[in-house]
Amino acid sequence: MRMCTPIRGLLMALAVMFGTAMAFAPIPRITWEHREVHLVQFHEPDIYNYSALLLSEDKDTLYIGAREAVFAVNA
């Protein structure tokens, strides 16, 4: 049984789009196990979407990006 040409084209287009999306997906450069670090909850009133974390090269400062705010906290 042959697949219809429009369906085959759609599947190929989806495969290309998925492959492209995976190529540009964010991959963390540093990961920690929860046992490795002492975690503290961080929250500021009226600040939401904490979505970006960057650890300084000396590993002393953690930069936290949120909607309309950037924080630098001691790691």
VENFEN-V614009 format. One record per residue. N is the residue number from 0. BURIAL is b if it has 16 or more other ideal C-beta (glycine too) atoms within 10 Angstrom, else e. Layout:
# VENFEN-V614009
N/BURIAL ; N/BURIAL
This chain:
# VENFEN-V614009
0/e ; 1/e ; 2/e ; 3/e ; 4/e ; 5/e ; 6/e ; 7/e ; 8/e ; 9/e ; 10/e ; 11/e ; 12/e ; 13/e ; 14/e ; 15/e ; 16/e ; 17/e ; 18/e ; 19/e ; 20/e ; 21/e ; 22/e ; 23/e ; 24/e ; 25/e ; 26/e ; 27/e ; 28/e ; 29/e ; 30/e ; 31/e ; 32/e ; 33/e ; 34/e ; 35/e ; 36/e ; 37/e ; 38/e ; 39/e ; 40/e ; 41/e ; 42/e ; 43/e ; 44/e ; 45/e ; 46/e ; 47/e ; 48/e ; 49/e ; 50/e ; 51/e ; 52/e ; 53/e ; 54/e ; 55/e ; 56/e ; 57/e ; 58/e ; 59/e ; 60/e ; 61/e ; 62/e ; 63/b ; 64/e ; 65/b ; 66/e ; 67/e ; 68/e ; 69/e ; 70/e ; 71/e ; 72/e ; 73/e ; 74/e
